[in-house]
């Protein structure tokens, strides 16, 4: 499976010219996700999932993990030359 997926992934270099577009789309998606997660408590009615404090903490933690992973993925090409 590693050989097959590695060969398939190598063809994704054709998408490299569109990298700024993908970065922009991910930033826009992160913006809307953050706005939804950190919206005021007044917008959340009792009985909704957003009213549960544990769920809010989990959303915020997962959002932070996703942001860190995206920053690492976006920043890796800038430092990749140090590893080769």
LUMGUDREN-990972 format. One record per residue (C-alpha): residue number from 1; residue in one letter; chain; x, y, z. Coordinates in steps of 0.25 Angstrom, whole numbers, plus 5000, padded with zeros to 4 digits. Example, Ala and Ser with C-alpha at 12.3 -4.5 7.8 and 13.67 -1.06 7.14 Angstrom:
<sites>
+------+------+-------+------+------+------+
: resi : resn : chain :    X :    Y :    Z :
+------+------+-------+------+------+------+
:    1 :    a :     A : 5049 : 4982 : 5031 :
:    2 :    s :     A : 5055 : 4996 : 5029 :
+------+------+-------+------+------+------+
</sites>
This chain:
<sites>
+------+------+-------+------+------+------+
: resi : resn : chain :    X :    Y :    Z :
+------+------+-------+------+------+------+
:    1 :    x :     A : 5000 : 5000 : 5000 :
:    2 :    x :     A : 5011 : 5010 : 5003 :
:    3 :    x :     A : 5017 : 5008 : 4989 :
:    4 :    x :     A : 5004 : 5010 : 4982 :
:    5 :    x :     A : 5000 : 5022 : 4990 :
:    6 :    x :     A : 5014 : 5028 : 4989 :
:    7 :    x :     A : 5013 : 5027 : 4974 :
:    8 :    x :     A : 4999 : 5033 : 4974 :
:    9 :    x :     A : 5003 : 5045 : 4983 :
:   10 :    x :     A : 5015 : 5048 : 4974 :
:   11 :    x :     A : 5005 : 5052 : 4963 :
:   12 :    x :     A : 4999 : 5063 : 4972 :
:   13 :    x :     A : 5011 : 5072 : 4969 :
:   14 :    x :     A : 5003 : 5076 : 4957 :
:   15 :    x :     A : 4994 : 5084 : 4967 :
:   16 :    x :     A : 5006 : 5092 : 4972 :
:   17 :    x :     A : 5002 : 5104 : 4964 :
:   18 :    x :     A : 4989 : 5104 : 4971 :
:   19 :    x :     A : 4995 : 5104 : 4985 :
:   20 :    x :     A : 4992 : 5119 : 4988 :
:   21 :    x :     A : 4977 : 5116 : 4984 :
:   22 :    x :     A : 4977 : 5104 : 4994 :
:   23 :    x :     A : 4983 : 5112 : 5005 :
:   24 :    x :     A : 4973 : 5123 : 5003 :
:   25 :    x :     A : 4962 : 5113 : 5003 :
:   26 :    x :     A : 4967 : 5107 : 5016 :
:   27 :    x :     A : 4969 : 5121 : 5023 :
:   28 :    x :     A : 4954 : 5125 : 5019 :
:   29 :    x :     A : 4949 : 5111 : 5024 :
:   30 :    x :     A : 4957 : 5113 : 5037 :
:   31 :    x :     A : 4951 : 5127 : 5039 :
:   32 :    x :     A : 4937 : 5122 : 5038 :
:   33 :    x :     A : 4940 : 5111 : 5047 :
:   34 :    x :     A : 4946 : 5120 : 5057 :
:   35 :    x :     A : 4934 : 5129 : 5056 :
:   36 :    x :     A : 4924 : 5118 : 5058 :
:   37 :    x :     A : 4932 : 5112 : 5070 :
:   38 :    x :     A : 4935 : 5125 : 5077 :
:   39 :    x :     A : 4921 : 5132 : 5075 :
:   40 :    x :     A : 4915 : 5139 : 5087 :
:   41 :    x :     A : 4908 : 5130 : 5097 :
:   42 :    x :     A : 4895 : 5138 : 5094 :
:   43 :    x :     A : 4894 : 5132 : 5080 :
:   44 :    x :     A : 4893 : 5118 : 5086 :
:   45 :    x :     A : 4880 : 5114 : 5091 :
:   46 :    x :     A : 4878 : 5104 : 5103 :
:   47 :    x :     A : 4877 : 5090 : 5098 :
:   48 :    x :     A : 4887 : 5092 : 5087 :
:   49 :    x :     A : 4900 : 5085 : 5086 :
:   50 :    x :     A : 4908 : 5098 : 5087 :
:   51 :    x :     A : 4902 : 5100 : 5101 :
:   52 :    x :     A : 4909 : 5089 : 5107 :
:   53 :    x :     A : 4923 : 5094 : 5113 :
:   54 :    x :     A : 4930 : 5081 : 5110 :
:   55 :    x :     A : 4926 : 5081 : 5096 :
:   56 :    x :     A : 4931 : 5095 : 5094 :
:   57 :    x :     A : 4945 : 5092 : 5100 :
:   58 :    x :     A : 4946 : 5080 : 5091 :
:   59 :    x :     A : 4943 : 5088 : 5079 :
:   60 :    x :     A : 4953 : 5098 : 5083 :
:   61 :    x :     A : 4964 : 5088 : 5085 :
:   62 :    x :     A : 4961 : 5081 : 5072 :
:   63 :    x :     A : 4961 : 5094 : 5065 :
:   64 :    x :     A : 4975 : 5098 : 5071 :
:   65 :    x :     A : 4980 : 5084 : 5067 :
:   66 :    x :     A : 4975 : 5086 : 5053 :
:   67 :    x :     A : 4981 : 5100 : 5052 :
:   68 :    x :     A : 4995 : 5095 : 5057 :
:   69 :    x :     A : 4994 : 5084 : 5046 :
:   70 :    x :     A : 4991 : 5093 : 5035 :
:   71 :    x :     A : 5001 : 5103 : 5039 :
:   72 :    x :     A : 5012 : 5092 : 5039 :
:   73 :    x :     A : 5007 : 5087 : 5026 :
:   74 :    x :     A : 5007 : 5101 : 5020 :
:   75 :    x :     A : 5021 : 5104 : 5026 :
:   76 :    x :     A : 5028 : 5092 : 5023 :
:   77 :    x :     A : 5032 : 5095 : 5009 :
:   78 :    x :     A : 5039 : 5107 : 5014 :
:   79 :    x :     A : 5048 : 5099 : 5023 :
:   80 :    x :     A : 5049 : 5086 : 5015 :
:   81 :    x :     A : 5062 : 5089 : 5009 :
:   82 :    x :     A : 5068 : 5088 : 5023 :
:   83 :    x :     A : 5065 : 5073 : 5023 :
:   84 :    x :     A : 5070 : 5069 : 5009 :
+------+------+-------+------+------+------+
</sites>
